[in-house]
């Protein structure tokens, strides 16, 4: 996992730990340029993690940043 994804995951984890979903949405939208529907999916996936670690969050973020090649 790259250091960039771990950094994003750490920041997002702090927002969600503080129950600040509004800030988490702003972070995903402004800094990572995710549209609202993808933000909801990321936050939903994170909320269902059995162990909310930075690595697990980084994997979720990375999954939603992968582009499909046609």
Secondary structure, 3 states (H helix, E strand, C coil): CCHHHHHHHHHHHHHHHCCCHHHHHHHHHHHCCCCHHHHHHHHHHHHCCCCCCHHHHHHHHHHHHCCCCC
